[in-house]
């Protein structure tokens, strides 16, 4: 899968998982493509591909990204951005008041933060405050099994956490 791309002077420099010929895009790769299309004027700020690629899609290596692909990315982007806004509202803070953002999972770990901010997936105010932390579920399980957490620690974490069901939020 394409995991990253850079386009300079019309030339593409692709990064793929396992350095193999790409069969598709991974999440971080597709966001890289969108950023590069926007940066290089192949797509406008509304997500519209330029006329030359509107019908056929834009070639990325031996693959293509179509207008429909971009619209799907915009839907995902709006869900993430809406979720962030709801969480900020519930916390009663503005984006610039956030001190640290942790991105978990492989998507968060491999995400190019600059490009994610550049396409509006993450607020500009999070610049310099984002830390990729990898597989936190596995790490937490490992630390618990090794006795690095104690029952009191877990109770304290539970007491300060609030579960928010985004699907129940009118703003989502």
C-alpha positions in Angstrom: 0.0 0.0 0.0 1.1 3.5 -0.6 2.0 5.0 2.8 3.4 8.3 1.6 3.9 10.5 -1.3 5.7 13.7 -2.2 5.1 15.6 -5.5 7.7 18.1 -6.7 7.7 19.6 -10.1 5.2 17.0 -11.3 7.4 14.1 -10.2 6.1 11.6 -7.6 8.1 10.1 -4.9 6.2 7.2 -3.4 6.7 5.3 -0.2 5.1 1.9 0.1 4.7 -0.6 2.9 7.4 -3.2 2.4 8.8 -1.2 -0.5 6.7 -3.3 -2.9 4.6 -2.3 -5.9 1.4 -0.7 -4.5 -2.0 -2.4 -4.6 -3.8 0.4 -2.8 -3.5 3.2 -0.3 -3.2 3.0 3.5 -4.9 5.7 5.6 -1.9 7.8 6.1 -1.0 7.4 2.4 -4.3 8.6 1.1 -4.1 11.7 3.3 -0.6 12.4 1.9 -2.0 12.2 -1.6 -4.8 14.7 -0.9 -2.4 17.1 0.7 0.0 16.9 -2.2 -2.8 17.3 -4.8 -3.9 20.4 -2.9 -0.4 21.8 -2.6 0.3 21.2 -6.3 -2.9 22.7 -7.6 -4.3 19.4 -8.9 -7.2 19.8 -6.5 -8.7 23.0 -5.2 -9.6 23.9 -1.6 -13.1 22.4 -2.0 -11.7 19.0 -3.0 -12.4 19.4 -6.7 -9.9 17.8 -9.0 -8.8 20.0 -11.9 -10.5 19.4 -15.3 -7.6 17.2 -16.6 -8.3 14.6 -13.9 -11.9 15.1 -13.0 -13.3 12.3 -15.2 -10.4 9.8 -15.1 -8.7 10.4 -11.8 -5.2 11.4 -10.9 -2.5 8.7 -11.5 -0.5 7.9 -8.3 2.1 5.4 -9.3 0.2 2.6 -11.0 -3.0 3.5 -9.2 -5.5 6.4 -9.4 -7.3 8.7 -7.0 -10.7 9.7 -8.2 -13.1 12.5 -7.4 -15.2 9.9 -5.5 -12.2 8.9 -3.5 -11.6 12.5 -2.5 -15.2 12.9 -1.4 -15.0 9.8 0.8 -11.9 11.3 2.4 -13.7 14.5 3.0 -16.5 12.6 4.8 -13.9 10.9 7.0 -12.1 14.2 7.6 -15.4 16.0 8.6 -16.1 13.2 11.1 -12.7 13.5 12.7 -12.8 17.3 12.8 -16.4 17.2 14.2 -15.4 14.8 16.9 -12.5 17.0 17.9 -14.9 20.1 18.1 -17.3 18.1 20.2 -14.6 17.0 22.6 -13.2 20.5 22.9 -16.7 21.9 23.6 -17.4 19.2 26.3 -14.1 20.1 27.9 -14.9 23.8 27.7 -11.7 24.7 25.9 -10.5 26.2 22.6 -8.1 24.3 20.3 -5.2 26.6 21.3 -5.7 25.6 25.0 -4.9 22.0 24.3 -1.5 21.2 25.7 -0.9 17.7 24.2 -2.6 15.5 21.6 -1.8 11.8 21.5 -2.5 9.9 18.3 -2.8 6.1 19.0 -2.9 3.1 16.7 -0.9 2.6 13.5 -2.9 5.3 11.6 -1.9 7.9 14.2 1.6 6.5 14.4 2.3 6.8 10.7 0.2 9.9 10.0 2.2 12.9 8.6 0.9 15.5 11.1 1.9 18.5 9.0 -0.1 17.1 6.1 -3.1 16.2 8.3 -3.1 19.8 9.6 -2.6 21.1 6.0 -5.8 19.5 4.8 -7.8 20.4 7.9 -8.0 17.0 9.4 -6.5 18.4 12.6 -6.8 22.0 13.9 -3.9 24.3 13.1 -3.6 25.0 16.8 -2.4 21.5 17.4 0.9 22.2 15.6 3.8 21.1 17.8 1.5 19.5 20.3 0.9 16.1 18.7 2.7 12.9 19.7 2.2 9.5 18.0 2.1 6.8 20.7 1.5 3.6 18.7 -0.6 0.7 19.9 -1.7 2.0 23.3 -4.1 -0.9 23.9 -1.3 -3.4 23.6 1.1 -1.3 25.6 -1.5 -0.9 28.4 -2.2 -4.6 28.5 1.5 -5.3 28.6 2.1 -2.9 31.4 -0.9 -4.2 33.4 0.3 -7.8 33.0 3.8 -6.8 34.2 2.4 -5.2 37.3 3.2 -1.6 36.3 -0.4 -0.6 37.0 -2.1 -1.2 40.3 -5.8 -1.4 41.1 -5.7 2.1 42.6 -4.1 3.5 39.4 -6.9 2.0 37.4 -9.6 3.3 39.7 -8.0 6.8 39.5 -7.9 6.7 35.7 -11.6 5.5 35.6 -12.6 8.3 37.9 -11.2 11.0 35.7 -12.4 9.6 32.4 -15.7 10.2 30.7 -17.0 8.0 27.8 -18.6 10.1 25.1 -20.7 8.5 22.4 -20.2 10.7 19.4 -23.2 9.1 17.6 -25.4 10.5 20.4 -24.1 14.1 19.9 -26.3 16.4 17.7 -23.2 18.2 16.4 -21.8 14.9 15.1 
